[in-house]
Each structure stands twice: as C-alpha cells, then as structure tokens.
Amino acid sequence: EAGVAQSPRYKIIEKRQSVAFWCNPISGHATLYWYQQILGQGPKLLIQFQNNGVVDDSQLPKDRFSAERLKGVDSTLKIQPAKLEDSAVYLCASSLGTFWDGSYEQYFGPGTRLTVT
Amino acid sequence: KQEVTQIPAALSVPEGENLVLNCSFTDSAIYNLQWFRQDPPGKGLTSLLLIQSSQREQTSGRLNASLDKSSGRSTLYIAASQPGDSATYLCAVSTSGTYKYIFGTGTRLKVLA
C-alpha cells in the first residue's frame, strides 16, 4: 500500500513570496490533515478535511494560508505572502475515517521543509 | 485547554538499557493517546502505539505504553534499547469533544552503540 505522498520535499523562498505544497493521501482515506511543525515543537493541526469538506480550520492563519481538497482526494496548502515565522515542516496525514467512526489512526507523509529568508 | 508535556526533552543511553519516556497531559477527559516516532527531526511520523481511553496499556514488540488518565500520564517503555531506536518520540492526545490531536514537544533519544 502506497503511503502519503508530499511534494516538494524542500522549499526555500523569500519573505512575501508565495508557496504551495501538495499532498496525496493513502487511497480510500476520507480524512486529510495538514500540520505545521516548527523546529523543536510538536506538530500543530492547521486544517482537517473530511472528503472535500473542512472539519476544523480553527488554527489556520486565514489571512495568509489557504487549503483546498478538490474531489476529496489530493490537497494543496498555500501560503501567500510568506513570513519568516512560517519556516517549518509542513506535514500531511490521512486517516481512513474520523474519531466519530473509530477509524482515525493517522498516517503521515515525509513532510515539506519550508525555509523563508 | 489541553496541554501536553514530555520529559525529558533529550536522553542519551548506552545500548541494551531499558528506558522510560514520559508524557503528561492537563485534561484527563481524553479520547485516546498515541505515541509516534519521528526520525530525523522534522521528517514524517510513524505510529508506534495507540491507547484508547478505556485501555490501560498497549504492547508491540519491545515497546509498551501505559495510560493513567486520572493522573494525566502516559509512559512509553522501551526494552533492550538499540541504536536503531534513536529518534524523536512524540505523544499526541485527543480530547473528548474536539478529537483533534495535541502533540507534545517530544523526547529526542540517542542510543549509543
């Protein structure tokens, strides 16, 4: 079974530029998560999709971050414009279902390391 | 608001030692707790053990995770540590009602050959 795929693996941009990350979850997984992990900290949930609907985006800085999941499969996370404090690893995860139906074990991709200079 | 703390932040042990990693959480009304491994720091996470709120422990190979909701603690026990166990270990707690994971800051383990 193929795992969660993410691209690019690394990205270096200057502040005020824009950047986009792509995630392809495990086939058949309805729920997709984007996390931000700043160096030395644990991952923080930015947004959670179930199929193509947003379940939780309470910690997504909506003035600069946006995310979409078209057709309930792949997802993109965009930052525009980027700030220095956005330097982090962006992790995508997927689960078969959700906590509500019990199939919530999350599988993580390799992450995208973003450096904003 | 749920807060998750992991102690120690870093640990270095000789190969073969048994060791315990600690995870504390402030809100005991949890749905489940999961231990992950991340190596090296900033790479993808691998699930190790998941403990439901109704369970006391889970075991997989040389790993054993226990949960004490009343005291807000979980421990991850690693038996007969090996250099391949070197990684960052993260615990994540989901609180009943929100169900999203709150992660600790991790324990960075180094097992010396």
Interface residues (C-beta under 8 A of the other chain):
Chain A: V4 Q37 L39 G40 Q41 G42 P43 K44 L45 Q48 D56 V89 L91 A93 T98 F99 W100 Y104 E105 Q106 Y107 F108 G109 P110 G111 R113
Chain B: V4 Y31 N32 Q34 F36 P41 G42 K43 G44 L45 T46 S47 L50 L90 A92 S94 T98 Y99 K100 Y101 I102 F103 G104 T105 G106
